[in-house]
Amino acid sequence: MSQAHRKNLLAIYQAAIDGVNGRVTVRRYLASRSFKTRTPYYLIGIGKAAASMAQGAFDVMGDQIEHALIITRHGYGGVFNNVSQPNSVELIEAGHPQPDQHSLMAGQRLLSRLDEAAVNAEFIFLISGGTSALVELLPESIDLIELQRINRWLLGSGLAIDDINQIRRALSLIKGGRLIPYLKGRMTLNLLMSDVPNDEPAIIGSGLLIEQSAHCPQTTIEKTPGWMRQYLDENISGSSESVSRIETTIIASASDARKAAAMAAEELGYRVYCHPRFIDGDAILAGQQLIAELNGAEAGIHIWSGETTVQLPDEPGQGGRCQHLALAAAEAMQPDSPIILLAAGTDGSDGGINQIEADAGALVDAATIRRGELEGFDLSSSLLQADAGAFLAASGDLVSTGATGANVMDLMIAYISENITPYSIELREINVRLLMKEKKLAAPVRDES
């Protein structure tokens, strides 16, 4: 019975991802609009879901798209990686979560593409999470090595996403609306897939096309190390002040994913509790608090969205925030706990610097800790060294998806046992490594693809 519920949690997770798929959501939105027949449209897709979102645009507009520039994470180019792609499509894959030379090249190419567009052109921007690392234009005082140093500190700082974005905007020549002047007043449709709390457009992708102050508040600067403050104190040139004709719309968000998950759970016969509370803060504390909350909750399926933080040691191990949260949650479970918890990113990755790219998160239960320790792993050491991924690989609880075509933050989906016989449906393309033998523990199956 436990195995069936675990499989169903994965099916519910897949349904949530399907509900916010970039191709589907962009196609649905653009199909509701009309487009001028003689106007050249330039498509700019940036983010981890950019390729999927661009597919949706081509589904509706086809040859009306004069040119498409797609900037996404290495390995996330999808159908546009095909060597037979149309000449109108230009694909750049860049570094994430750590920006690389391709990220800087993408910034330069983005400006060139906007400058090359016809005077009567209109732009369609498709922005999703990951944009902040994937495309950048820097002031002369910061080079790639220093940018990576800054980003490495930010990723391991434990700072809230608002603080991180304030810092990113202050150090960039295009973030925080500074890209707007390059549009030269041309009509622009700005479609966003939200991966931030409260779906604030100014935060999504660091607000490339949202007019705002790039000034970093002193309260945020004081949270940074001294070597970084020299850059934040500089008066970086660039302005968002320009005549702009930009229409911004959010086409997919975490709430949409939760609704899709809830519908799938109900179809499987579960009672469902969809929680609006956003799960953030330290991943270990969040995992512990979720289990404390679930210990007194009603039986059935419970669903949250969130994005936690992990303070990294000098030499972090394998894993990301969802794996970290899941392992802490498993530790908080009693040996006879009726809880099964899935914590995973909707984009198919878990945000860690050293994570295995395909690992989206983990699916844990009351036996997770025992399984990992019998394989020779120490729980306390794994959490201290941010090495939850290695522990969960040994326990057989990692969830691996690869690129999903979506990105609306993380999902936490929990099951508390109740007296029903669940339906079981196909897991489709999710590659899951589960270890569910009660006595003799086998080595987890590893995906070598």
C-alpha positions as CSV (number, residue, x, y, z in Angstrom):
1,M,0.0,0.0,0.0
2,S,2.8,2.4,0.9
3,Q,4.4,1.9,-2.6
4,A,1.1,2.7,-4.3
5,H,0.8,6.0,-2.4
6,R,4.4,6.9,-3.2
7,K,3.7,6.3,-6.9
8,N,0.5,8.4,-6.6
9,L,2.4,11.3,-5.0
10,L,4.7,11.3,-8.1
11,A,1.7,11.2,-10.4
12,I,0.2,14.2,-8.6
13,Y,3.6,16.0,-8.9
14,Q,3.7,15.3,-12.6
15,A,0.1,16.6,-13.0
16,A,1.2,19.8,-11.3
17,I,4.1,20.2,-13.7
18,D,1.8,19.5,-16.7
19,G,-0.6,22.2,-15.5
20,V,2.0,24.9,-15.8
21,N,3.9,23.6,-18.8
22,G,5.4,26.5,-20.8
23,R,4.3,25.3,-24.2
24,V,0.7,24.8,-23.0
25,T,0.4,28.1,-21.1
26,V,1.9,30.3,-23.8
27,R,-0.1,28.6,-26.5
28,R,-3.3,29.1,-24.5
29,Y,-2.6,32.7,-23.9
30,L,-1.5,33.7,-27.4
31,A,-4.4,31.8,-29.0
32,S,-6.7,34.3,-27.2
33,R,-5.1,37.3,-28.9
34,S,-5.0,38.6,-32.5
35,F,-1.8,39.6,-34.3
36,K,-1.1,42.0,-37.2
37,T,-0.4,40.2,-40.4
38,R,2.3,42.6,-41.7
39,T,4.1,43.2,-38.5
40,P,7.4,41.4,-37.9
41,Y,7.4,39.8,-34.5
42,Y,10.6,39.1,-32.6
43,L,10.5,36.4,-29.9
44,I,12.8,36.6,-26.9
45,G,12.7,33.6,-24.5
46,I,14.9,33.7,-21.4
47,G,14.9,31.2,-18.5
48,K,14.8,27.5,-17.7
49,A,11.4,27.2,-19.4
50,A,12.3,29.3,-22.4
51,A,12.4,26.5,-25.0
52,S,9.0,25.1,-23.9
53,M,7.4,28.6,-23.8
54,A,8.9,29.4,-27.3
55,Q,7.3,26.2,-28.7
56,G,3.9,27.5,-27.5
57,A,4.5,30.7,-29.4
58,F,5.5,29.0,-32.6
59,D,2.4,26.7,-32.3
60,V,0.2,29.8,-32.5
61,M,2.2,32.3,-34.6
62,G,4.3,30.1,-36.8
63,D,5.9,32.1,-39.7
64,Q,4.7,35.4,-38.2
65,I,7.8,35.2,-35.9
66,E,10.6,36.9,-37.8
67,H,13.3,35.8,-35.4
68,A,13.5,34.0,-32.1
69,L,16.4,34.3,-29.6
70,I,16.1,31.6,-26.9
71,I,18.4,31.8,-23.9
72,T,18.2,28.9,-21.5
73,R,20.2,26.6,-19.2
74,H,22.7,24.2,-20.6
75,G,20.8,21.0,-21.7
76,Y,17.4,22.8,-21.6
77,G,17.2,23.7,-25.2
78,G,14.8,20.9,-26.0
79,V,13.5,20.8,-29.5
80,F,15.6,23.8,-30.5
81,N,18.8,21.8,-30.0
82,N,17.9,20.0,-33.2
83,V,20.4,20.8,-36.0
84,S,17.5,21.2,-38.4
85,Q,16.0,24.1,-36.5
86,P,14.7,27.0,-38.6
87,N,17.2,29.8,-39.5
88,S,14.9,32.1,-37.6
89,V,15.8,30.5,-34.3
90,E,18.9,31.3,-32.4
91,L,19.6,29.2,-29.3
92,I,22.1,30.1,-26.5
93,E,22.5,27.8,-23.6
94,A,24.2,29.3,-20.5
95,G,25.2,28.6,-16.9
96,H,22.7,28.1,-14.1
97,P,22.7,28.4,-11.1
98,Q,26.2,29.8,-11.7
99,P,26.5,32.2,-14.6
100,D,29.3,31.5,-17.1
101,Q,30.8,33.1,-20.2
102,H,27.8,32.1,-22.2
103,S,25.6,34.2,-19.9
104,L,27.7,37.3,-20.8
105,M,27.6,36.4,-24.4
106,A,23.8,36.1,-24.2
107,G,23.6,39.6,-22.7
108,Q,25.5,41.0,-25.6
109,R,23.5,39.0,-28.2
110,L,20.2,40.2,-26.6
111,L,21.2,43.8,-27.0
112,S,22.3,43.2,-30.6
113,R,19.0,41.4,-31.4
114,L,17.0,44.3,-30.1
115,D,19.1,46.8,-32.0
116,E,18.8,44.8,-35.2
117,A,15.0,44.5,-35.1
118,A,13.0,46.5,-37.7
119,V,11.6,49.9,-36.7
120,N,8.1,48.5,-37.0
121,A,8.9,45.3,-35.2
122,E,7.0,44.2,-32.0
123,F,8.6,42.0,-29.3
124,I,7.3,39.1,-27.4
125,F,9.3,38.3,-24.3
126,L,8.9,34.9,-22.6
127,I,10.5,35.1,-19.1
128,S,10.8,32.3,-16.6
129,G,13.0,31.5,-13.6
130,G,16.7,31.2,-14.1
131,T,16.9,34.4,-16.2
132,S,19.0,36.2,-13.6
133,A,22.0,33.8,-14.1
134,L,21.4,33.0,-17.8
135,V,21.8,36.5,-19.2
136,E,23.9,39.4,-17.9
137,L,25.6,42.6,-18.9
138,L,28.1,43.9,-16.4
139,P,29.7,47.2,-15.5
140,E,33.4,47.5,-16.2
141,S,34.3,47.0,-12.6
142,I,33.0,43.4,-12.5
143,D,34.3,40.6,-14.6
144,L,33.1,37.0,-14.9
145,I,35.3,35.7,-12.1
146,E,34.0,38.3,-9.7
147,L,30.4,37.8,-10.9
148,Q,30.7,34.0,-10.1
149,R,32.3,34.8,-6.7
150,I,29.3,37.1,-5.9
151,N,26.8,34.6,-7.1
152,R,28.4,31.8,-5.2
153,W,28.2,33.8,-2.0
154,L,24.5,34.7,-2.7
155,L,23.5,31.1,-3.3
156,G,25.0,30.0,0.0
157,S,24.1,33.0,2.0
158,G,20.6,32.0,3.1
159,L,19.4,35.5,2.2
160,A,15.7,35.9,1.2
161,I,15.0,36.1,-2.5
162,D,14.1,39.8,-2.2
163,D,17.5,40.6,-0.9
164,I,19.2,38.5,-3.5
165,N,17.3,40.3,-6.3
166,Q,18.1,43.7,-4.9
167,I,21.8,42.9,-5.0
168,R,21.6,41.4,-8.5
169,R,19.8,44.5,-9.9
170,A,22.3,46.8,-8.3
171,L,25.2,45.0,-10.1
172,S,23.6,44.7,-13.5
173,L,23.3,47.0,-16.6
174,I,20.0,45.3,-17.8
175,K,18.2,44.1,-14.7
176,G,15.6,46.2,-12.8
177,G,14.2,47.6,-16.0
178,R,17.5,48.8,-17.4
179,L,16.8,46.8,-20.6
180,I,13.8,48.9,-21.5
181,P,15.6,51.7,-23.4
182,Y,16.9,49.1,-25.8
183,L,13.3,48.5,-26.9
184,K,13.3,52.0,-28.4
185,G,9.6,52.4,-27.6
186,R,8.5,49.5,-29.7
187,M,5.4,47.5,-28.6
188,T,6.3,44.6,-26.3
189,L,4.3,41.8,-24.8
190,N,6.0,40.5,-21.7
191,L,4.8,37.1,-20.7
192,L,6.0,35.8,-17.3
193,M,6.1,32.4,-15.7
194,S,6.3,33.3,-12.0
195,D,8.9,31.6,-9.8
196,V,8.7,34.1,-6.9
197,P,6.4,34.7,-3.9
198,N,3.3,36.8,-4.5
199,D,4.0,36.7,-8.3
200,E,5.7,40.1,-8.3
201,P,6.7,41.0,-11.9
202,A,9.6,43.2,-10.6
203,I,11.3,40.1,-9.1
204,I,10.7,37.5,-11.9
205,G,13.9,37.3,-13.9
206,S,15.2,40.3,-11.9
207,G,12.6,42.5,-13.7
208,L,14.3,43.0,-17.1
209,L,11.3,45.0,-18.4
210,I,9.8,46.4,-15.1
211,E,10.7,50.0,-14.3
212,Q,12.1,50.1,-10.8
213,S,14.9,51.5,-8.8
214,A,18.2,49.7,-9.1
215,H,19.4,51.2,-5.8
216,C,20.2,48.5,-3.2
217,P,18.8,49.5,0.2
218,Q,21.4,50.0,3.0
219,T,19.7,47.3,5.1
220,T,20.5,44.8,2.4
221,I,24.0,46.0,1.8
222,E,24.7,45.5,5.5
223,K,24.0,41.8,5.1
224,T,26.8,41.4,2.5
225,P,30.5,40.9,3.1
226,G,32.9,43.8,2.9
227,W,34.5,42.8,-0.4
228,M,31.1,42.9,-2.1
229,R,30.0,46.3,-0.7
230,Q,32.5,48.1,-2.9
231,Y,30.5,47.2,-5.9
232,L,27.1,47.9,-4.3
233,D,28.4,51.4,-3.2
234,E,29.3,52.3,-6.8
235,N,27.0,54.4,-8.9
236,I,26.5,51.9,-11.8
237,S,25.4,53.7,-14.9
238,G,22.2,52.8,-16.7
239,S,18.6,53.8,-16.4
240,S,15.2,52.3,-17.0
241,E,13.8,55.7,-17.9
242,S,12.5,55.5,-21.4
243,V,9.3,55.7,-23.4
244,S,7.9,52.2,-23.1
245,R,4.9,50.4,-24.4
246,I,5.1,47.1,-22.5
247,E,2.2,44.9,-21.6
248,T,3.1,42.5,-18.8
249,T,1.0,39.3,-18.0
250,I,1.7,36.4,-15.7
251,I,0.6,33.2,-17.6
252,A,1.6,30.6,-15.0
253,S,2.3,30.6,-11.2
254,A,2.7,28.4,-8.2
255,S,-1.0,28.6,-7.4
256,D,-1.8,27.1,-10.9
257,A,0.5,24.2,-10.1
258,R,-1.2,23.6,-6.7
259,K,-4.6,23.6,-8.3
260,A,-3.5,21.1,-10.9
261,A,-2.0,18.9,-8.2
262,A,-5.2,19.1,-6.1
263,M,-7.4,18.1,-9.1
264,A,-5.2,15.1,-9.8
265,A,-5.3,14.0,-6.1
266,E,-9.1,14.3,-6.0
267,E,-9.3,12.2,-9.2
268,L,-7.3,9.5,-7.4
269,G,-9.8,9.5,-4.6
270,Y,-7.9,11.4,-1.9
271,R,-9.2,14.1,0.3
272,V,-7.1,17.2,-0.5
273,Y,-5.9,20.2,1.5
274,C,-4.3,22.9,-0.5
275,H,-2.4,25.3,1.7
276,P,-1.8,29.0,0.7
277,R,1.1,29.4,3.2
278,F,4.4,29.9,1.4
279,I,7.2,27.6,2.7
280,D,10.4,29.6,2.9
281,G,13.3,30.2,5.2
282,D,15.9,27.7,6.3
283,A,15.3,24.3,4.6
284,I,16.0,22.3,7.7
285,L,13.6,24.3,9.9
286,A,11.0,24.2,7.1
287,G,11.2,20.4,6.9
288,Q,10.9,20.0,10.7
289,Q,8.0,22.5,10.8
290,L,6.1,20.7,8.0
291,I,6.3,17.4,9.9
292,A,5.2,19.1,13.1
293,E,2.2,20.5,11.2
294,L,1.4,17.2,9.5
295,N,1.5,15.3,12.8
296,G,-1.8,17.0,13.8
297,A,-3.3,17.3,10.4
298,E,-6.2,15.5,8.7
299,A,-5.6,12.4,6.7
300,G,-5.2,12.8,2.9
301,I,-3.1,14.9,0.6
302,H,-1.6,18.2,1.7
303,I,0.0,20.6,-0.9
304,W,2.2,23.7,-0.5
305,S,4.5,25.8,-2.7
306,G,7.7,27.4,-1.5
307,E,11.4,28.0,-1.9
308,T,13.7,27.6,1.0
309,T,17.3,28.5,1.5
310,V,20.4,26.5,2.5
311,Q,23.5,28.0,4.2
312,L,26.3,26.2,2.4
313,P,29.6,25.2,4.0
314,D,32.9,26.0,2.3
315,E,32.8,22.7,0.4
316,P,29.2,21.7,0.0
317,G,28.2,18.1,-1.0
318,Q,25.6,16.9,-3.4
319,G,22.0,18.1,-3.4
320,G,19.7,21.2,-3.3
321,R,17.2,22.9,-1.1
322,C,14.4,20.3,-1.7
323,Q,16.6,17.4,-0.9
324,H,17.9,19.2,2.2
325,L,14.3,19.9,3.3
326,A,13.2,16.3,2.6
327,L,16.0,14.8,4.6
328,A,15.4,17.1,7.6
329,A,11.7,16.2,7.4
330,A,12.5,12.4,7.3
331,E,14.6,12.9,10.5
332,A,11.6,14.6,12.2
333,M,9.3,11.6,11.4
334,Q,8.6,9.0,14.1
335,P,9.5,5.4,13.2
336,D,5.8,4.6,12.7
337,S,4.9,7.9,11.1
338,P,2.0,7.6,8.5
339,I,3.5,10.5,6.5
340,I,5.1,10.4,3.1
341,L,6.5,13.7,1.8
342,L,7.6,14.8,-1.7
343,A,9.6,18.0,-2.0
344,A,10.7,18.9,-5.6
345,G,11.3,21.7,-7.9
346,T,8.9,22.2,-10.7
347,D,11.7,23.0,-13.2
348,G,13.3,19.6,-12.8
349,S,16.3,20.8,-10.8
350,D,16.9,21.6,-7.2
351,G,19.0,24.7,-7.2
352,G,22.2,23.3,-5.7
353,I,25.7,24.2,-6.9
354,N,26.8,20.5,-6.8
355,Q,23.5,18.8,-7.4
356,I,23.1,16.1,-10.1
357,E,21.3,18.1,-12.8
358,A,18.4,15.7,-13.3
359,D,17.5,15.5,-9.6
360,A,14.4,17.6,-8.8
361,G,14.0,16.6,-5.1
362,A,13.1,13.7,-3.0
363,L,10.2,11.5,-1.8
364,V,10.8,10.4,1.9
365,D,9.0,8.4,4.5
366,A,9.6,7.1,8.0
367,A,12.1,4.5,6.8
368,T,14.3,6.9,4.8
369,I,16.8,7.5,7.6
370,R,17.2,3.8,8.4
371,R,17.8,3.0,4.7
372,G,20.4,5.6,4.3
373,E,22.3,4.8,7.5
374,L,22.3,1.1,6.6
375,E,24.2,2.1,3.4
376,G,26.8,3.8,5.6
377,F,25.7,7.4,5.6
378,D,25.6,9.6,8.6
379,L,22.5,11.9,8.9
380,S,24.1,14.7,10.9
381,S,27.1,14.9,8.7
382,S,25.0,14.9,5.5
383,L,23.0,17.9,6.7
384,L,26.0,19.8,8.0
385,Q,27.9,19.3,4.7
386,A,24.8,20.1,2.5
387,D,25.2,16.5,1.2
388,A,21.5,15.4,1.4
389,G,21.6,14.3,-2.2
390,A,24.2,11.6,-1.5
391,F,22.3,10.3,1.5
392,L,19.0,10.2,-0.4
393,A,20.6,8.5,-3.4
394,A,21.7,5.8,-1.0
395,S,18.3,5.5,0.6
396,G,16.7,5.3,-2.8
397,D,14.5,8.4,-2.4
398,L,15.7,10.8,-5.1
399,V,13.2,12.0,-7.7
400,S,14.7,12.7,-11.1
401,T,12.9,14.4,-13.9
402,G,15.4,16.5,-16.0
403,A,14.0,19.6,-17.7
404,T,10.2,19.9,-17.3
405,G,9.3,22.9,-19.4
406,A,8.0,24.6,-16.3
407,N,9.3,26.7,-13.4
408,V,7.0,27.9,-10.7
409,M,9.1,27.3,-7.6
410,D,9.0,24.1,-5.5
411,L,6.2,21.9,-4.5
412,M,5.8,20.0,-1.2
413,I,3.1,17.3,-1.4
414,A,2.4,15.1,1.7
415,Y,0.3,12.1,2.2
416,I,-1.1,11.1,5.6
417,S,-2.5,7.6,5.6
418,E,-6.2,7.0,5.5
419,N,-8.4,4.0,4.9
420,I,-8.8,4.2,1.1
421,T,-7.6,2.0,-1.7
422,P,-6.0,4.4,-4.1
423,Y,-6.1,4.2,-7.9
424,S,-2.7,3.9,-9.5
425,I,-1.8,5.7,-12.7
426,E,1.2,5.7,-15.0
427,L,4.2,7.7,-13.9
428,R,4.9,8.7,-17.5
429,E,8.3,10.2,-18.0
430,I,9.4,10.7,-14.4
431,N,12.5,8.7,-13.7
432,V,12.2,7.7,-10.0
433,R,14.7,5.9,-7.9
434,L,12.9,4.2,-5.1
435,L,14.1,1.6,-2.6
436,M,11.2,-0.1,-1.0
437,K,12.4,-3.5,0.3
438,E,11.5,-4.1,3.9
439,K,14.5,-6.4,4.9
440,K,17.2,-6.9,2.3
441,L,18.3,-3.5,0.9
442,A,19.5,-3.4,-2.7
443,A,21.6,-0.6,-4.2
444,P,19.6,2.1,-5.7
445,V,19.2,2.1,-9.5
446,R,21.1,5.0,-10.9
447,D,20.3,6.9,-14.1
448,E,23.4,7.0,-16.2
449,S,21.8,8.9,-19.1
